[in-house]
Amino acid sequence: MNFGNFFGDYITPERLNVILRIALTLAIGIPLVVLFKKLIKKLLHNKLSPQSEQLVTRFAYYIAVLILVVNVLNELGFKLSALLGAAGVLGIAVGFASQTSVSNIISGIFLISEKPFVVGDLIEVDGSLGVVDSIDLLSLKMKTSDNRYVRVPNETMIKTQVINLTRYPTRRANIGLKIAYKENLSLVLKLLAEVAESEPLALKDPAPLIVADKFDDSGIDILFGVWGHTKDLVKLKTSLMVRIQESFSKNNVEIPFPHISLYAGEDSKPIKITNEGSASK
């Protein structure tokens, strides 16, 4: 192969000029695009919500990239009108094939405008619990407590119940209790009030909720709810359960096992079967 003829036939001064212009366009354009993205992010910092800031920054970045690509194609000799025509035909074809994506984009706009949660909130959706990392046009990304990456389509977010666990600064730690029928109910309620009063992570206002809920098969159900700061909720609930166990043990309050009494006749003694499978007369 004669490389001299190759360069003479294909690497003409005109083509070399085009290559140099494209290289110059990319050399200047790519740093400008990156700089533009950083500038937009800096200008919007603390002026919008985190998810709106992400969306506007990415949209501006994509527009800048599109302008750069159009300029490169223009240097290659592609006519912008022809490109727009081809894009229109392609857009119609893609539109029919991407109805789900369009639905996700519209749902994403509703999510950003409604603001049921923001980046950094702890939410529960569709059986997954995690911290919101980003809210994009097509989907929401979040990270679970065991460091798993979860992507949820925006359309699912609109159609599914979403629980925001960190929307408000305070929450109530609810603990369900059961005491035996033989116990002094007034004493038990007093002990729970003392537990709430002695807990340093518990808030005094609102007051704790201590309710004798119902008479169950194996004991009396009690709902014990103590208010605390949302960020301390896990520590608060653990500390309360430790204090309840210590208080009940100290005052000989029995937390009963569920049991069933079986009678075989008038003269027979009842047999009680606990949930552990043991039997006693």
C-alpha positions as CSV (number, residue, x, y, z in Angstrom):
1,M,0.0,0.0,0.0
2,N,1.4,3.4,-1.0
3,F,0.9,5.6,2.0
4,G,1.9,8.6,0.0
5,N,-1.0,8.2,-2.4
6,F,-3.3,7.5,0.6
7,F,-2.4,10.8,2.3
8,G,-2.5,12.6,-1.1
9,D,-6.0,11.2,-1.9
10,Y,-7.7,11.4,1.5
11,I,-5.9,13.9,3.7
12,T,-6.5,16.9,1.6
13,P,-5.9,20.4,2.9
14,E,-9.7,20.9,3.1
15,R,-10.2,17.8,5.2
16,L,-7.2,18.6,7.3
17,N,-8.7,22.0,7.9
18,V,-12.0,20.3,9.0
19,I,-10.2,18.0,11.4
20,L,-8.3,20.8,13.0
21,R,-11.5,22.9,13.4
22,I,-13.3,19.9,15.0
23,A,-10.3,19.3,17.3
24,L,-10.3,22.9,18.3
25,T,-14.0,22.9,18.9
26,L,-13.8,19.9,21.2
27,A,-10.7,21.2,22.9
28,I,-12.5,24.5,23.8
29,G,-16.0,23.2,24.0
30,I,-15.6,20.3,26.5
31,P,-13.9,22.4,29.2
32,L,-16.5,25.1,28.6
33,V,-19.3,22.6,29.1
34,V,-17.8,21.3,32.4
35,L,-17.2,24.9,33.6
36,F,-20.8,25.8,32.6
37,K,-22.2,22.9,34.7
38,K,-20.1,23.9,37.7
39,L,-21.1,27.6,37.3
40,I,-24.8,26.7,37.1
41,K,-24.5,24.4,40.2
42,K,-22.8,27.2,42.1
43,L,-25.3,29.8,41.2
44,L,-28.2,27.6,42.2
45,H,-26.7,26.4,45.4
46,N,-29.0,27.0,48.4
47,K,-31.5,28.9,46.1
48,L,-33.6,25.9,45.2
49,S,-34.4,22.6,46.8
50,P,-31.7,19.9,46.3
51,Q,-33.9,17.9,43.8
52,S,-34.7,21.1,41.7
53,E,-31.1,22.1,41.8
54,Q,-30.1,18.6,40.4
55,L,-32.7,18.8,37.7
56,V,-31.9,22.3,36.5
57,T,-28.1,21.6,36.5
58,R,-28.5,18.4,34.5
59,F,-30.9,20.0,32.0
60,A,-28.5,22.9,31.4
61,Y,-25.6,20.4,31.1
62,Y,-27.5,18.4,28.4
63,I,-28.4,21.6,26.5
64,A,-24.7,22.6,26.5
65,V,-23.6,19.1,25.3
66,L,-26.3,19.3,22.5
67,I,-24.9,22.7,21.3
68,L,-21.4,21.2,21.2
69,V,-22.6,18.2,19.3
70,V,-24.5,20.3,16.8
71,N,-21.4,22.5,16.2
72,V,-19.2,19.4,15.6
73,L,-21.8,18.0,13.1
74,N,-22.0,21.3,11.4
75,E,-18.2,21.2,10.9
76,L,-18.6,17.8,9.4
77,G,-20.9,19.2,6.8
78,F,-24.3,18.0,8.1
79,K,-27.1,20.4,7.4
80,L,-29.0,21.5,10.5
81,S,-32.4,21.4,8.7
82,A,-31.8,17.8,7.5
83,L,-30.9,16.9,11.1
84,L,-34.0,18.4,12.5
85,G,-36.1,16.6,9.9
86,A,-34.5,13.3,10.7
87,A,-34.9,14.0,14.4
88,G,-38.6,14.7,13.9
89,V,-39.2,11.4,12.1
90,L,-37.1,9.6,14.7
91,G,-38.9,11.4,17.5
92,I,-42.3,10.2,16.3
93,A,-41.0,6.6,16.2
94,V,-39.4,6.8,19.6
95,G,-42.4,8.5,21.0
96,F,-44.6,5.5,20.3
97,A,-42.0,3.2,21.8
98,S,-41.4,5.2,24.9
99,Q,-44.7,6.0,26.4
100,T,-43.5,4.7,29.8
101,S,-40.6,7.0,29.7
102,V,-42.9,10.0,28.9
103,S,-45.1,9.0,31.8
104,N,-42.1,8.8,34.1
105,I,-41.0,12.3,33.0
106,I,-44.4,13.8,33.7
107,S,-44.5,12.0,37.0
108,G,-41.1,13.4,37.9
109,I,-42.3,16.9,37.2
110,F,-45.2,16.4,39.6
111,L,-42.9,15.0,42.3
112,I,-40.6,18.0,42.0
113,S,-43.4,20.5,42.1
114,E,-45.3,18.7,44.9
115,K,-42.2,18.1,47.1
116,P,-43.5,15.2,49.2
117,F,-39.8,14.6,50.1
118,V,-36.4,16.0,49.3
119,V,-32.9,14.7,48.8
120,G,-31.7,13.3,52.1
121,D,-35.1,12.3,53.5
122,L,-35.7,8.7,54.7
123,I,-38.7,7.3,52.9
124,E,-40.5,4.0,52.5
125,V,-41.9,3.1,49.1
126,D,-43.1,-0.2,47.5
127,G,-41.5,-2.2,50.4
128,S,-38.1,-0.5,50.2
129,L,-36.8,1.8,52.9
130,G,-33.9,4.2,52.2
131,V,-32.4,7.7,52.0
132,V,-33.2,9.7,48.8
133,D,-30.0,10.2,46.8
134,S,-31.5,11.9,43.7
135,I,-34.8,12.7,41.9
136,D,-34.3,12.6,38.2
137,L,-36.7,12.9,35.2
138,L,-37.2,9.2,34.9
139,S,-36.7,7.7,38.4
140,L,-35.8,8.2,42.0
141,K,-32.6,6.7,43.4
142,M,-32.2,5.9,47.1
143,K,-29.7,4.1,49.3
144,T,-30.9,1.6,52.0
145,S,-29.5,1.3,55.5
146,D,-27.5,-1.8,54.4
147,N,-26.0,0.2,51.5
148,R,-28.1,-1.2,48.6
149,Y,-28.9,1.0,45.6
150,V,-32.6,1.2,44.8
151,R,-34.1,2.7,41.6
152,V,-37.8,3.4,41.6
153,P,-39.6,4.8,38.5
154,N,-41.3,8.1,39.0
155,E,-44.6,6.6,37.8
156,T,-44.4,4.1,40.6
157,M,-43.8,6.9,43.1
158,I,-47.0,8.7,41.9
159,K,-49.2,5.5,42.1
160,T,-47.8,4.1,45.3
161,Q,-48.1,5.2,48.9
162,V,-44.9,6.9,50.0
163,I,-44.1,7.3,53.7
164,N,-41.7,10.1,54.6
165,L,-40.1,9.2,57.9
166,T,-38.0,12.3,58.3
167,R,-40.4,15.0,57.1
168,Y,-41.0,16.4,60.6
169,P,-38.4,17.1,63.2
170,T,-40.2,15.1,65.9
171,R,-41.8,11.6,65.9
172,R,-43.3,9.3,68.4
173,A,-41.7,6.0,69.3
174,N,-44.6,3.5,69.7
175,I,-44.1,0.3,71.8
176,G,-46.8,-2.3,72.1
177,L,-47.0,-4.1,75.5
178,K,-49.0,-6.9,77.1
179,I,-49.4,-7.5,80.8
180,A,-51.0,-10.4,82.6
181,Y,-54.6,-10.0,84.0
182,K,-53.3,-10.6,87.5
183,E,-51.2,-7.4,87.4
184,N,-52.2,-4.1,89.0
185,L,-53.0,-2.0,85.8
186,S,-52.7,1.3,87.7
187,L,-49.2,0.4,88.9
188,V,-48.1,-0.6,85.4
189,L,-49.3,2.7,83.9
190,K,-47.5,4.5,86.7
191,L,-44.2,2.6,86.0
192,L,-44.5,3.5,82.3
193,A,-45.0,7.1,83.1
194,E,-41.8,7.0,85.3
195,V,-39.9,5.3,82.4
196,A,-40.9,8.2,80.0
197,E,-40.0,10.8,82.7
198,S,-36.5,9.4,83.3
199,E,-35.6,8.9,79.6
200,P,-33.2,11.8,78.6
201,L,-34.0,11.4,74.9
202,A,-37.7,11.8,75.5
203,L,-39.5,15.1,74.9
204,K,-41.7,16.4,77.7
205,D,-44.0,18.2,75.2
206,P,-45.9,16.6,73.6
207,A,-46.7,14.4,76.6
208,P,-46.2,10.6,76.3
209,L,-49.1,8.4,75.2
210,I,-50.0,5.6,77.7
211,V,-53.2,3.8,76.8
212,A,-54.7,0.6,78.1
213,D,-55.8,-0.5,74.6
214,K,-57.8,-3.8,74.9
215,F,-58.4,-7.0,76.8
216,D,-56.7,-9.7,74.7
217,D,-56.7,-13.5,75.0
218,S,-53.6,-13.7,77.1
219,G,-53.4,-10.3,78.7
220,I,-54.1,-6.6,78.6
221,D,-52.7,-4.7,75.6
222,I,-51.0,-1.3,76.3
223,L,-49.9,1.3,73.8
224,F,-46.8,3.2,75.1
225,G,-45.7,6.1,72.9
226,V,-43.0,8.6,73.7
227,W,-42.1,11.7,71.6
228,G,-38.5,12.4,70.6
229,H,-36.4,14.0,67.9
230,T,-36.6,12.2,64.6
231,K,-32.8,11.7,64.4
232,D,-32.8,10.0,67.8
233,L,-35.8,7.8,67.3
234,V,-34.0,4.4,67.0
235,K,-31.9,5.2,70.1
236,L,-35.0,6.4,72.0
237,K,-37.0,3.2,71.3
238,T,-34.1,0.9,72.2
239,S,-33.5,2.8,75.5
240,L,-37.2,2.8,76.4
241,M,-37.4,-1.0,75.9
242,V,-34.4,-1.6,78.1
243,R,-35.9,0.7,80.8
244,I,-39.3,-1.0,80.6
245,Q,-37.7,-4.5,81.0
246,E,-35.7,-3.4,84.0
247,S,-38.7,-1.6,85.6
248,F,-41.0,-4.6,85.1
249,S,-38.4,-7.0,86.4
250,K,-37.7,-4.9,89.5
251,N,-41.5,-4.7,90.3
252,N,-42.3,-8.3,89.3
253,V,-44.7,-7.3,86.5
254,E,-45.3,-10.3,84.3
255,I,-45.3,-10.0,80.5
256,P,-47.4,-13.2,79.7
257,F,-46.9,-15.8,77.0
258,P,-49.9,-16.5,74.8
259,H,-51.6,-19.8,76.0
260,I,-54.6,-22.0,75.3
261,S,-56.5,-23.9,77.9
262,L,-57.9,-27.3,76.9
263,Y,-60.7,-29.0,78.9
264,A,-61.3,-32.8,78.5
265,G,-64.3,-33.0,80.8
266,E,-65.8,-31.9,84.0
267,D,-63.4,-33.9,86.3
268,S,-60.3,-33.2,84.3
269,K,-57.8,-30.5,85.0
270,P,-57.3,-27.8,82.4
271,I,-54.1,-28.2,80.3
272,K,-52.4,-24.9,79.3
273,I,-50.3,-24.9,76.2
274,T,-48.0,-21.9,75.8
275,N,-46.6,-20.6,72.5
276,E,-43.3,-22.4,73.3
277,G,-45.1,-25.8,72.9
278,S,-44.9,-26.8,76.6
279,A,-47.9,-28.1,78.5
280,S,-48.8,-27.8,82.1
281,K,-51.8,-28.8,84.3
